[in-house]
Each structure stands twice: as structure tokens, then as C-alpha cells.
């Protein structure tokens, strides 16, 4: 799974491909953060406008990748716990800003 990191920003929509180059779908960037000197990106499946209102109360899948040399690479098993803990902090910060 690779997608070039063209200075992605929150809210950007990107298309991910599998190992064979087949499109997996469109995903929205929901967080960009650093941890221990590495860059990470968190994505969730992009929703259509009508779907987004209905899906707000439902759980969504979040996918996190390390950004290395402009490409997104899967997390190593030994870093998953720390990365997801940091992601939770980042997302809580975003929610607090949205509520103000």
C-alpha cells in the first residue's frame, strides 16, 4: 500500500492501492503527527456527503501508516501501541478544538 505524500493536509482525500496496484478506495486524512522522530498519517474511509451525517454516530475504521521517504508504509508490530496512544491524544485535541 503506497501513496505519495504530496504535503498532505487534514481533510485531504487520497486513493490507496493494494500491492497489485488495484484501487482500495478513497480515504480521508484525519490526523498527521510525529512520534519518536517519525511521521505518521491516520486515514478513514471517505464518506459521501449524505453518508457523513448518518455515519457520525457510528464507529469508523482508522488506518495508520508511517510516512517514510514520501511513501506510506504499514506500522511495525512493536510500534503499534505507542502510535495508537499518540493518535488518541491527537484526536482528543481535535475534538476539543471542534467543541469550542
C-alpha positions as CSV (number, residue, x, y, z in Angstrom):
1,X,0.0,0.0,0.0
2,X,1.7,3.1,-1.1
3,X,0.5,6.6,-1.9
4,X,2.9,9.5,-2.5
5,X,2.8,12.0,0.3
6,X,2.3,15.3,-1.5
7,X,2.3,17.5,1.6
8,X,-1.0,16.1,2.7
9,X,-3.2,18.1,5.0
10,X,-6.2,17.3,7.2
11,X,-9.3,16.6,5.2
12,X,-7.5,15.7,2.0
13,X,-8.9,12.7,0.1
14,X,-6.5,10.2,-1.3
15,X,-6.9,6.9,-3.1
16,X,-5.0,3.9,-1.8
17,X,-3.8,1.0,-3.9
18,X,-3.1,-2.6,-2.8
19,X,0.2,-4.4,-3.5
20,X,-1.1,-5.2,-7.1
21,X,-1.9,-1.6,-7.9
22,X,-5.6,-2.2,-7.6
23,X,-7.5,0.8,-6.0
24,X,-8.8,0.1,-2.5
25,X,-10.9,3.2,-2.3
26,X,-10.8,6.8,-1.2
27,X,-9.6,7.7,2.3
28,X,-9.7,11.0,4.2
29,X,-6.7,12.3,6.2
30,X,-7.9,12.7,9.8
31,X,-4.6,13.2,11.5
32,X,-0.9,13.9,10.8
33,X,1.6,13.6,13.7
34,X,5.1,12.9,14.7
35,X,6.3,10.3,17.3
36,X,9.9,9.5,18.2
37,X,11.2,11.3,15.1
38,X,8.9,9.5,12.7
39,X,5.9,10.9,10.8
40,X,2.5,9.2,10.8
41,X,-0.7,9.6,9.0
42,X,-4.2,8.4,10.0
43,X,-6.9,7.8,7.5
44,X,-10.5,6.7,7.5
45,X,-12.7,5.7,4.6
46,X,-14.0,8.8,2.8
47,X,-17.8,9.2,3.0
48,X,-20.2,10.7,0.6
49,X,-21.9,13.9,1.9
50,X,-25.2,12.1,2.6
51,X,-23.4,9.3,4.4
52,X,-21.3,11.5,6.6
53,X,-24.3,12.8,8.6
54,X,-25.6,9.3,9.1
55,X,-22.2,7.8,10.0
56,X,-21.2,10.4,12.6
57,X,-22.6,8.4,15.5
58,X,-21.2,5.0,14.2
59,X,-17.7,3.7,14.7
60,X,-15.3,4.1,11.8
61,X,-12.2,2.2,11.0
62,X,-8.9,4.2,11.3
63,X,-5.8,3.2,9.4
64,X,-2.4,4.5,10.5
65,X,0.7,4.4,8.4
66,X,4.3,5.6,8.9
67,X,5.4,8.2,6.3
68,X,8.8,7.2,5.1
69,X,10.5,8.9,2.2
70,X,7.2,10.2,0.8
71,X,5.6,6.8,0.9
72,X,3.1,5.3,3.4
73,X,4.3,2.1,5.0
74,X,2.5,-0.2,7.4
75,X,3.3,0.0,11.1
76,X,5.7,-2.4,12.7
77,X,4.1,-4.5,15.4
78,X,6.3,-3.2,18.1
79,X,5.3,0.4,17.5
80,X,1.5,0.0,17.1
81,X,0.6,0.5,20.8
82,X,2.6,3.8,21.1
83,X,1.4,5.1,17.8
84,X,-2.3,4.4,18.5
85,X,-1.9,6.0,22.0
86,X,-0.4,9.1,20.4
87,X,-3.2,9.1,17.8
88,X,-5.8,9.1,20.6
89,X,-4.2,12.2,22.1
90,X,-4.2,13.9,18.7
91,X,-7.8,13.1,18.0
92,X,-8.9,14.2,21.5
93,X,-7.2,17.5,20.9
94,X,-9.0,17.9,17.6
95,X,-12.4,17.1,19.2
96,X,-11.7,19.7,22.0
97,X,-11.0,22.4,19.3
98,X,-14.2,21.5,17.4
99,X,-16.3,21.9,20.5
100,X,-15.1,25.4,21.3
